[in-house]
Amino acid sequence: MQSVTRHNSPDIWIDQMFSAQAARKGGVVRRSLAWVDREVGRDRFMQEVRYRGFHLIETADQFVVVCHNGPIRILF
């Protein structure tokens, strides 16, 4: 069995997340709060989302990032 090497650099994690196809195409990506806390920390994560002009929603144990800067309406 081959072991998986995990990069512990927050910069690499951030780059991988925002280079995902959904993020590049203006879609939605989600990550668990625990995963964000472990990999980069909430402050850094929120800073990166804000820097890109994206929208961040926290729901239950997940962060949902809407990867565009257009308007959002929450309908219900």
N, C-alpha and C positions, 0 to 999 in steps of 0.2 A: 504494500500500500504506500502510495506517495503522499508525503505530508504537504500541506499548503503553507506557503510562506506568506505571512501577513506583514504588510507594511504598516508601521506604526506612525509614520509621518502624517500629521494632520493635513499638510499641503497636498500630499498624494491622494489622500481620501477625498478631500474637497474636489481636486481636479477630476478624479474618477467619477464622482457623483454628477458633477455638472457637465461632464462630457458624454454622459449616457444619452442614447438616442432620444429618449423622451424629453430630456432637458434641452437638447439642441434644437428640437423641433417645436418648442413652445408648449410641451405637454406638462404632465404632472408626474412628480416623483414623490415617494414617501419613504420615510425612515423611522424606525422606532426611537422613542426618546432615549431608551437605554443605550442603543447603538450609538446615537449621536453623542451622548454623555461620555461613553467609553472612547470613542475614536477622536473627537475634536473638541467636545464641550459645547454647551448650548450657546454661550456668548459668541464664540467663534463662528458657529454655524449660522446664527442669526445675522451676524455681521456680513458673512459671505452672501446670504440671500438678499439682504438689503443692498449691498454693493452692486449686485446684478440687476436690481430694480424688480425683483420677483416678489410674489406674495407668499406669506407663510401662515399656515393654519395649524393649530395644535388641537388634536382631537383624541380623547382617550389616551392611549399610550403611543400615539403616532404624530410625527410632523408631516404635513402635506405641503409640498412646494409647488405652486403654480408658476411655471417657468416662462412667464411673459409679463410685460408691464402694463397690459391693458386693464380696463375696468373689470371688476368682479361684482356680481350680485349674488347674495345668498338668498335663495328663494324660500326655504323653510328648513 
